[in-house]
């Protein structure tokens, strides 16, 4: 082959190779996603099988007899006061813990980013240092403190614990995001007569919406899926869903007609929240990447 012909065919070969590589990457990503979803699919199918079918074999056997699927387990779940009450307790813990972190973290992030006050950098350095403090270190002293003030085994105590340990990351994240807002924009708002409160609510919060939404998703998932803090500080008479499911395993080892649908519902709710705010989450994660 002449050199000119080789030069003409090289771009075509490069395009074919690029398309093949792109197709291989897509296939790999699809297979990885399906493999990642396999436990979720298995849990869903198990929740739709009768206890006898579950005892007889794995969830994949449903494909040989799909007519045996039933929603009876979810009927049992709704009739189980322990599980339904634990879902309500989980909501009562997760929603306030998320909202408090978002509100307090937003105010503190704005203050550290744009307000001048004595020792601001040192205070922020202390907040960053709190990020490395493990939760396990605080379990014993906080238990003694909550016991002394009457917050042990209460919903309020769990909310305060999650809020306290969620704030360092929230302040760190929102402060860095708010600091990227152009100073000229804030100065223009001040020249128009906007005070700090109006500047925060009308300018900073709308611009920081993606970061706040991302933080809200993270905090919601952390609190909803938590078991350690709930096991220690929550009310034993109305535990969150993670503790309630663990108690079902301990007390009723063969109660799979409640465990399987309960675990699936406990997993689906945070997934619904994530997918409902995935657009804001993606914007918040990518914020600042092109600045």
Steps between C-alpha positions, in 0.01 A plus 500: 500500500632843405560764765214720373254209518619422852439860606145488354407176677646595838214737599241237406681238708526744790126573484413129494731436796349792693146377439592147600664628817198715581266204446713279722492763775121526477460122518733489800307774678166330432629168631645669806168673568307175465743321731468783753120475491499121537462500883213748474322286244558192715355674805196616303430151367551349845247744644247372244548131588328302770701382804481141381640594159781699661590203717494268199760685291660824386317797352616413146262203500216747454573500126394136480165571670413872469134429575593430863586865563270663754454832682387325818827585673429871466157442654674340798743791510223759523338294775824496702481792744870477582613554140246770413574682825874477433452659156320792666779529759761499224322785321473697827876463546620543143299804390590730795863383495524589131320834523699618802830418331394683184377811681782534752763394246377758248515786751841394628637442150395849393649653814835327450506591130396867499473646850792649687523417871788442744669163469302397193779294345583332830136412560476352153820304559334355810198397294727326248680322786165361619466314170758246610335426836343153480149449631613214723713736709193698609268210583592466869525871596187591306313210659591632844401853400166392355432286806566800728268735309229242424561462126616139503267266306304790354439608142631847580829355623553306176415809294747715696775238463457472125478877465817558700703250300352610167578870546882495453474349153202723414681818603818396319312417178273805492771744603718390209206518260382843618856633478491434123217752451642808324564782746379751242154346508475541877638853489244595235221368723635699793509816289134441421426513872489127582588414858672181607173312553357601165834437331509153649141406413473668156848449356706239684235236562373486138856472371585240762194285429691213332752474784227514763301231318808277479567548869136422580519172307820396676364586844168328434671179388743500792229544762246267337749214469660553841484215747775565754366829635140379486591180685658697785300823532156430353196404703490121530120510489490681164829427323588606144456253216861376504476402867149359459614268221799389708266420789279296269802290403591443863153421626341330199770339292255357245282811470607551140151606388560823696877534471522486121234764417609711798860508380390581147276789612781629721731502197253637246409818691851652495533391135183691417638808676829469312341465156257784575794737555759340274511800267585735787741242638692479172511880475629529854768237454623659177477856634830678465651234274531739207586814694 
